[in-house]
Amino acid sequence: MLPVEQQYLSGRTTTAGSKRHEEQLGVSKTLLQKAIQRNTFYRFNNLKSYMPSISSMKQFIESKRFLGNLKINLSLPQGMDVQDLSSKEKLVLVERFLAYAEKNIRSNFMKERGTPVFEGVAFSKLIDDYVVEMNKINQKVSNVTQVVKTRNMRDHDWYIYDQAIVNGLESEMIDFVNDYVERLRTKYEEVYLIRNERKVKIVEIDGVRGFMPDFLLYLKDADFTYQVFLEPKGDNLREHDQWKEDFLLSLSTRPDVEVLSENKNIRLIGIKFYSSDRELKQAFREDFQEKLLNGIELERTIIF
């Protein structure tokens, strides 16, 4: 097990810009066992499902292939040494390392086959400068070429970017969301629509196919943060991509879906494809209302 760098933040006050030095914290077997007992991920039956090669917890703790001879690199203020850390502070550091290791074990496991475990993405990472690769726009399926235009969004504070670079169907879906923004704001404290440009990729559970949903609708109320996946889909792609819709819809019903994030109160929601087809558009609207607004329709009529 290689040493892992951790910035030590104990809550002690230090002067901004003060010098720091690095030391290694050698983790004893007793300390490691105590930290492991406090994290249910490291129960043997669960751990073995991710790491089939381990034969016992003793091997996992003592073998140099795993946690044996574990050392954690700390960045400490000048004048403070590892010996100054209390037993409780050392335990917190080891627990922090185990959480870090858990995240990496899960992530590496997901690279082979999709699982119900999703890694959280910080909101700030979703809103970098907005660039669309134009060579990705032309769809080869059925030789259909989409007309892509720039749409001014400066007057819509719920849309993250000043401009939306979208095709006709995507623009229609933005109009749909616009019609519901005020109603959403009566239920949620925050409402933002984000164009997903190569930021978030999801992989089907128990499969290897992955894709990047076109839009993320970010909602937050007093209890939870919701990440809603929205996917406009043209007629030429709907049958070919049906597995994507099935996967998105499963996110709202599977009890084993889990999000790895500092925020434990995150919920993932998938909505049916947005389509130009009248019946399918109605199905999208009903699914949107049911999952996000408890089935409440707009007070005015929406004409499709």
N, C-alpha and C positions, 0 to 999 in steps of 0.2 A: 504494500500500500504506500503510494507516494505521499510525501507531506503536502498538505493543502494550506494555502495562505489564507489567513483570516484576519481582518482588521479588528483589533480588540477595542470594543466600545463598552466600558463598564458603567457608564453613567457618571463617572468622575469628571470633574471640571478640569480641562486643560487649556492652556493659552493658545489661541489661534496662531498657527505658524510655528509652534514649538517643535523641537527636534524629536525624532522618534528612533527607535532601534528595534531590531528583530531578534526574537528568541524563540526557541522551540519548547513546546509543552509536550513532555513525554507522558503518554496516557497509560495509566496502570490498568491491569486487568480488572481490578475491583471497580474503578471509576467507569470503565467501559461497560461492564456488565450492568451497573446501576443505570447508566444512560440508556442502554438498549431496552431495559425493562420498562422504561417510560415511553417507548415508542412502539406502537402496535404493528408498524410495518415490519419490524424485525422479529416477529414471531416466526418460528422455524418453518411451519407449513407455508406461510405466505412467502417468506424469503426464498424458499426452495423453488417456488413457481417461477421466480425471476432468475434464480441462479441454480440450475439443476445440479451443478457439479459439487455443491457443498453436501457433506454427509452428516454434519452435526453443528450445533451452535458452538461447541468447543473448537471445532476446526475453523469456523468463521471468525471467532474472536482471537485465536492463538496463531493461526497460520499466517506466514508472511505474504501469502498470495491474497489475503483478505485484510484483516484488521490487526494482525500481529505486528508488534513493534510500531504502533501508530504514533506519529508525531505531528503536531499541528503548529505551523509557523504563525507567530503572533507579532503584530506591530504595536509596540508599547511606547509610551512617553518616556523620555529620558528621566532617569532616577527611579524608574519602576521596573521590577524584575518579576520573573515567573513565580519566585518564592513569595512575592507579596500577594498573590492571588489567594483568595479564600477557597475552601473546598466547594462551596456553592458556586462561586464564579467559574471554577474549573469544570464543574458539572454542566453549567450552562453552555460553555464553549464546546464541550464534547457533544452535547445535544444538538447544538447548531451545526456541527460537522456532520452528524448522522442525518440531519434533515437535508443537508447539502448532498450527501452520498445517496440518500433515498431518491432525490430528484434525478440524479444522474443515472442511477440504476433503472428507474422507470423509463427515462428518456431513451436510453440505449436499448431497452427491451422493445420499445415502440418502433424502433427503426426496422425491426424485422417483421413485425406484424402489428396492426392497429389494435389498441386496447381501449377500454372505457376510460382511461386516464389521459387527461389533456393538460398540457403545460400552459399556464397563464402567460399572457403577453401584456406588458405594461402599456397603458393607454398612450403614453408619450411616444412609444415606438411605432404606433400606428399612424402618426400624423407628421411624418417627415415630409420634406418637399415632395409635391405631388408630380409624379412623372409616369406617363403611360408609354409603353413600348409600342410604337405604331405598327411594327412588323408583326405584333401578336393580334392585331385587330381583325385582319381579314380571315374569315373562317373558310377552311377548305371543304367542309362538309357541304354537299349539294351545290358547290360552286357559288355559294351565296356570299356577296360582299356587303358588309355592313357600312353604312355611312356614319362616320364618327364626327361629332361636332363639339365645340367648346360652349358650355352653358354658364352664364354668369350666375353665381350663387352668393354674391356679397350681401344681398338683402335677406338671406336665410341663415340666421345665426346657429341653427341646429345642424347645418352642414359644415363639416370641418374645414373644407377648402373654399377659397374664393371662386374657384372655377370647377366645373364638373366636365370631364372629357368622356363623353358617353355616346352610345348609339341610340337609336330611336326608342327601343324597348326599355333600355335603362333609364332614359329620360322620363318615360311614362311612369316607371316605378317610383322615381323621385317625386313626380307630381302626386302619386298616390300617397306617399309618406307625408308630403306637405299637407294634404287634406286632413291628415290625422294628428299632426303635431300638437295642436292645441288640446285635443282630447287626451293625448298621451301625457301632456304636461300637467293635467289635472290629477294624474295617478302617479307620475314619476317626477322625482326632483331634478333629474338630468336626462336629456334626450339628445342624442347625437347620431347622425348618420355618417359613416365613414366608408370611403371607397377603398376596398382591400386590394392594394397593388403589391402583390408578392410579399405581404407581411405575415399573413396567417394561412397556414396549410393544415388541413385536417385529413386524417387517414381513417378509412372505414374500419369499424371494429371487427376484429377477427379476419381482416383482409389486408391487402397490400396496396389497394388503389387509393390515391389521395387527390385532393383538388383544393383550390383556393376560392372560396365563395366570393362573389363579386362585391357584396356590401356587408358591412357589420352595423347593426343598429344597437347602439350602446344605451342602456336604460338603467337608472338607479333609483331605488326608493329607500325608505327608512331601514329596510331589512336586508335587501339583496342588491347585487349588481347583476344585470342580465346582459348577456352577449347573444344577440339574435342574428342568425345567419340568413341573409336574403339573396336569392339567386334568380334574376330574370333569365328566362330560357326561351329561345326561339323555337318555332315548330320543327326546324330542320335538325335540332339537337335534342329535342325532348325525349324521344324514345331511346336514343343512344346513352343519354345521361340519367335515365330513370333511377339507376342505382344511387345517384347522388341525392335525389329527393328522398328516397327511402331511408338513406342514412341520416339525413338532416332531421327527418320526422322522428327517427328513433331516439334522438338526443333528449326529446321531451318526455319520453316514456320509460327509458331504461333506468332502473333504480341504482345501477352500479356505475353510472357516469360520475367521474371525479375530476376536479380541476386542481392542479398543483399551482398554488399561488399564495402570496402573503395574505391576500384577502380570502378567507375561508368561505365567505358567503357569496359565491359566484354561481350563477345558473346559466346553462347553455340551452338555447331554444332554436329549433329549426322550423322554418315555415315552408309551406308548399311553394313550388316554383311560381314566379310571376310570369304570366303569359299574355299574349295579345288575343288569344282565343277567349271568347266571351264566357263560356262555361268554366274554363280553367281559371280565368281571372276572378270569377265569382267565388270559386273554391279557395283561391288565395286570400281574398278579402275575408271570408268567413273564418279561415284558419288564423289570420292575423288578429281579427277581433276576439276570437275565442281565447287565444293564448296570451294576448297582450292587454286586452281590455275587458276580459271576462264576458265576451259575447256582446258587448254594448256597441250598437251601430252609431254612425254619425246621425245627428239630428236632421241634417239635410240629405237629400237624395244625391247620390253620386252617379253620374251618367257615364257609362263605359262606351 
